[in-house]
Amino acid sequence: MHVETEKRDTAQLLDKKQATKYVLVAAVVSVILTMGVVLIVYFTTETTNGESQVTIISRAEWGGRPPRSRANMTSPVPYVIIHHSYDEPEGCFNRSQCEESVRWIQRLHMDTQGWDDIGYNFLVGGNGDVFEGRGWNTKGAHAGAKWNGRSLGICFIGNFTDKLPPEKAITAGKMLIQLSVERNKLMSNYTLYGHRQVLPRTCPGEEFYKIVTEWKHWKPGNYTTT
């Protein structure tokens, strides 16, 4: 009798442990499934808006001076024109350096060149950040009267005559162009030129220009005399 009672007690104890095990397993699975749902919702939120992800530092963030005047630009524009900042040969490689470079370029354009503002619509730092210049909606001063009102001027910070911008910068520049299309600031069938194709310049530098000619939407042609 005692032996049978002990067997029953042992069996009941094992049943309870097994049940507890199943409950714990079920709880873990439930948590995992819940986390999975949360993760799915999170990543969906990140991607369903369809926009390319690029960090754009606003004028207020990099300490830009107010423009003396501005002229609106009708969007979407049909052209992108690529530049380099040959007067800033070393380039920049972190947020602080790039902000100072952008402020320096603005001073050069406003105080030395006598322009109303920094000339470019956007600038790209070696760290992969994009800096707002005149932005999408304001006519730039980067490629001459024929092109300024119908193009986005994108300047890569640094002199790229005999070297290339960092890969982070190249990636960010391409993403900025794609984002401009997605926000209807740039035509989907846009044409991309190097600065040297629209004005008699060496910009955006010999080495960089070789790479630019391989980008999507680049077209050959020389319009410096038309």
Residue pairs with C-beta under 8 A, 6 or more apart in sequence:
46 53
50 182
51 179
51 182
51 183
52 175
52 176
52 178
52 179
52 182
53 175
54 130
54 172
54 175
54 176
54 179
55 128
55 129
55 130
55 172
56 122
56 129
56 130
56 131
56 132
56 176
57 95
57 98
57 99
57 129
57 130
57 131
57 132
58 132
59 132
59 133
59 135
61 99
62 98
62 99
62 102
62 103
62 131
62 132
63 99
63 103
64 102
64 103
64 106
64 118
64 132
65 106
65 110
65 117
67 116
67 117
67 134
67 138
68 110
68 116
68 117
69 116
70 116
70 117
70 134
70 138
70 139
71 138
71 139
71 149
72 137
72 138
72 139
73 136
73 137
73 138
73 139
73 140
73 149
73 150
75 136
75 137
75 184
75 185
75 186
76 180
76 181
76 184
76 185
76 186
76 187
76 190
77 150
77 151
77 152
77 185
77 186
77 187
77 190
78 150
78 151
78 186
78 187
78 189
78 190
78 191
79 147
79 150
79 151
79 152
79 190
79 191
79 192
79 193
80 151
80 152
80 154
80 177
80 180
80 186
80 190
80 191
80 192
80 193
80 217
81 142
81 143
81 147
81 151
81 152
81 153
81 154
81 192
81 193
81 194
81 195
81 198
82 154
82 156
82 173
82 192
82 193
82 194
82 195
82 204
82 208
82 212
83 120
83 142
83 153
83 154
83 155
83 156
83 195
83 203
83 204
84 155
84 156
84 157
84 158
84 159
84 160
84 165
84 203
84 204
84 205
84 208
85 101
85 105
85 123
85 155
85 156
85 157
85 158
85 159
86 159
86 161
86 202
86 203
86 205
87 105
87 108
87 159
88 101
88 104
88 105
88 157
88 158
88 159
89 158
89 159
90 158
90 159
91 101
91 125
91 126
91 157
91 158
91 159
91 165
91 166
92 98
92 100
92 101
92 125
92 126
92 127
92 157
92 158
93 125
93 126
93 127
93 166
94 127
95 125
95 127
95 129
97 125
97 127
98 125
98 126
98 127
98 129
98 131
98 157
99 131
101 123
101 125
101 157
102 118
102 123
102 125
102 131
102 133
102 157
105 118
105 120
105 123
105 155
105 157
106 117
106 118
109 115
109 117
109 118
109 119
109 141
110 116
110 117
110 118
113 119
115 141
116 141
117 133
117 134
117 138
117 141
118 133
118 134
119 133
119 134
119 140
119 141
119 142
119 153
120 133
120 134
120 140
120 142
120 153
120 154
120 155
121 133
121 134
121 135
121 136
121 138
121 140
121 142
121 152
121 153
121 154
122 130
122 131
122 132
122 133
122 135
122 152
122 153
122 154
122 155
122 176
123 130
123 131
123 133
123 154
123 155
123 156
123 157
124 130
124 131
124 154
124 155
124 156
124 157
124 165
124 169
124 172
124 173
124 176
125 131
125 157
125 169
125 172
126 157
126 158
126 165
126 166
126 168
126 169
127 166
127 168
127 169
128 166
128 168
128 169
128 171
128 172
129 172
130 172
130 173
130 176
133 140
133 153
133 155
134 140
134 141
136 152
136 180
136 183
136 185
137 185
139 148
139 149
140 148
140 151
140 152
140 153
141 148
142 148
142 151
142 153
142 155
142 195
143 151
143 153
143 195
143 198
143 199
144 198
144 199
146 198
146 223
146 226
147 198
152 177
152 180
152 185
152 186
154 173
154 176
154 177
156 165
156 169
156 173
156 204
156 208
157 169
158 165
159 205
160 204
160 205
160 206
160 207
160 208
161 202
161 205
161 206
161 207
162 205
162 206
162 207
163 207
164 170
164 207
164 208
164 211
165 173
165 208
170 211
174 215
177 186
177 190
177 192
180 186
181 187
181 188
181 190
189 217
190 217
191 217
191 218
191 219
192 212
192 215
192 216
192 217
192 218
192 219
193 218
193 219
193 221
193 223
194 203
194 204
194 209
194 212
194 213
194 218
195 201
195 203
195 204
196 202
196 203
196 204
196 209
196 224
197 221
197 222
197 223
197 224
198 223
198 224
199 224
200 224
204 212
212 218
213 220
